[in-house]
Amino acid sequence: MHELYTLLAEYYDAIYRRRTERVGAEIDFVEETFREDAERSVRRVLDLACGTGIPTLELARRGYEVVGLDLHEEMLAVARRKAKKEGLNVEFIQGDAIEITFEEEFDAVTMFFSSIMYFDDSAIQQLFNSVKRALRPGGVFIADFPAWHYGGRDGPIVWDEMKGDERLVITDWREVEPAFQKLHFKRLVQIIKPDGNVKAVFVDDELNIYTPREIRLLAGEYFPKVRIYGNLRRELRPKESRYWLVAVK
Ligand SMILES: C[S@@+](CC[C@H](N)C(=O)[O-])C[C@H]1O[C@@H](n2cnc3c(N)ncnc32)[C@H](O)[C@@H]1O
């Protein structure tokens, strides 16, 4: 569990190179949501499960005062190094998102790139409760999650990326337990060194599948205003690849 965020933390940005290149569009959408949905002006943001800081640093570049929190020091070490290189002032904290104890400190809380799927039925309720407490009145919680309840391809999907002079060959597949709404995300990353030596790391993560309706109902227990949007637009169409939860305190 979590090998992607420990053993592979230094490779995370290379594995998700294409997503890194698109993060500007994600933050454009998030800023639109800050403007249109939040009921206060957004200046201070808490980015939960911030990982290597791909969205966190983009928010900081745009002038927000950002705090990033993640469970894994290995991911935070990468995030801190990137922030220092760019001269960005972001506070990165190690911790569990469900155990945060902030009281009305943030105008917005974000949780990007399916991280909400790490939280099972009971943890997600603790998460909503802690996030609500951390938000100032009128503040907004934004989290995106994929439309994996539709079945789709279980894989394997194979692709490659470069990290410096190392080649990564990545094989992804998944095993779904529909009755329990659990998704076992499996990934084999083969790191091929320039001298031909190969190091292989196996990733095996258990994720929780949520439908948009479930997220809306669960979040509705904690937040008076809950909206589910489609991918990077403030409307929901019948077929979406990704959903965005927007919950206002
Ligand atoms: C798919 S990555 C997303 C990282 C980042 N948000 C991004 O957009 O690139 C999921 C992240 O969730 C973090 N994570 C998992 N469970 C967590 C928890 N209980 N509390 C805080 N972070 C957690 C992992 O360490 C990992 O960095």
The ligand as an SDF file (V2000), in Angstrom:
LIG
                    3D

 27 29  0  0  0  0  0  0  0  0999 V2000
   -2.9280   10.5490   -6.1770 C   0  0  0  0  0  0  0  0  0  0  0  0
   -1.8690   11.3840   -5.0450 S   0  0  0  0  0  0  0  0  0  0  0  0
   -2.3610   13.0540   -5.3170 C   0  0  0  0  0  0  0  0  0  0  0  0
   -1.2810   14.0400   -4.9300 C   0  0  0  0  0  0  0  0  0  0  0  0
   -1.5970   15.4970   -5.2730 C   0  0  0  0  0  0  0  0  0  0  0  0
   -2.8430   15.9570   -4.6820 N   0  0  0  0  0  0  0  0  0  0  0  0
   -1.6460   15.7260   -6.7620 C   0  0  0  0  0  0  0  0  0  0  0  0
   -2.6430   16.3070   -7.2210 O   0  0  0  0  0  0  0  0  0  0  0  0
   -0.7010   15.3610   -7.4640 O   0  0  0  0  0  0  0  0  0  0  0  0
   -2.6140   10.9640   -3.4940 C   0  0  0  0  0  0  0  0  0  0  0  0
   -1.9060   11.5660   -2.2750 C   0  0  0  0  0  0  0  0  0  0  0  0
   -2.7090   11.3030   -1.1260 O   0  0  0  0  0  0  0  0  0  0  0  0
   -1.8440   11.1580   -0.0090 C   0  0  0  0  0  0  0  0  0  0  0  0
   -2.6180   10.5440    1.0680 N   0  0  0  0  0  0  0  0  0  0  0  0
   -3.1940    9.3190    1.0820 C   0  0  0  0  0  0  0  0  0  0  0  0
   -3.8660    9.1430    2.2380 N   0  0  0  0  0  0  0  0  0  0  0  0
   -3.7250   10.2990    2.9570 C   0  0  0  0  0  0  0  0  0  0  0  0
   -4.1830   10.7420    4.2250 C   0  0  0  0  0  0  0  0  0  0  0  0
   -4.9290    9.9410    5.0090 N   0  0  0  0  0  0  0  0  0  0  0  0
   -3.8650   11.9840    4.6390 N   0  0  0  0  0  0  0  0  0  0  0  0
   -3.0830   12.7960    3.8680 C   0  0  0  0  0  0  0  0  0  0  0  0
   -2.6150   12.4200    2.6630 N   0  0  0  0  0  0  0  0  0  0  0  0
   -2.9230   11.1950    2.2150 C   0  0  0  0  0  0  0  0  0  0  0  0
   -0.7050   10.3330   -0.5770 C   0  0  0  0  0  0  0  0  0  0  0  0
    0.4490   10.3760    0.2160 O   0  0  0  0  0  0  0  0  0  0  0  0
   -0.5260   10.9820   -1.9570 C   0  0  0  0  0  0  0  0  0  0  0  0
    0.4410   11.9940   -1.9200 O   0  0  0  0  0  0  0  0  0  0  0  0
  1  2  1  0
  2  3  1  0
  2 10  1  0
  3  4  1  0
  4  5  1  0
  5  6  1  0
  5  7  1  0
  7  8  2  0
  7  9  1  0
 10 11  1  0
 11 12  1  0
 11 26  1  0
 12 13  1  0
 13 14  1  0
 13 24  1  0
 14 15  1  0
 14 23  1  0
 15 16  2  0
 16 17  1  0
 17 18  1  0
 17 23  2  0
 18 19  1  0
 18 20  2  0
 20 21  1  0
 21 22  2  0
 22 23  1  0
 24 25  1  0
 24 26  1  0
 26 27  1  0
M  CHG  2   2   1   9  -1
M  END
$$$$
